[in-house]
Amino acid sequence: MADTIPELVGMLPDGLSELPQDVAEELQREIQRNEEAVRLLKQKQLEAQEAKQ
């Protein structure tokens, strides 16, 4: 999922700068939420692996 976001931003003419300000801000917040979700998921996976050992 996290790999998709930079691809989508890269498909925009000049990244977020071409979007209306409110849309760009909401997209940036969504990107941050997704990055945090990925970080937490990786942390949980690491904790699960450590618990098995």
N, C-alpha and C positions, 0 to 999 in steps of 0.2 A: 504494500500500500504506500509506504513512504517513498518508494522509488518512483511511483506514478506522479506524485505532486511536482517534482522538478521538471518532469517531462511535460506536464500540462502547462506550467508556467513558461517553459521554453517555447511552447507552441504559440504563445501570445506574441503579437508583433514586437513589443519592447518590454516583455515581462509585465509586471503589475502596473507600470507607469501608463499604459494605454487604457486601462480600465477607469471607469468613474471612481472617484475617491472612496465612496462608501462601499462599493463592490470590492475594491482592492483591499480595504481594511478588513472586511468580513472574510475574504479569502485568506488573508494573512493570519487572522485569528484561527481559522479552520486548519491551516497548515500547522500552526503551533499546537493546537489540540491533538492533531494526528501525530505529530512528532512526540508529544508527551505520552500518548497512548502506546506508541511503539517502544519508547524507553521503558515504560512500566511493564509492558509485555516481556521485553527482554530480561528485565530484572526478575520477574516472576519465574521465567524459564530457568534462569541461572540459579535462583533459590531452590527450585524443584530439583535441578541436577545435583546441587550440593546436598540436599536432603537425602537423596538416594545413595550418596557415597558414605 
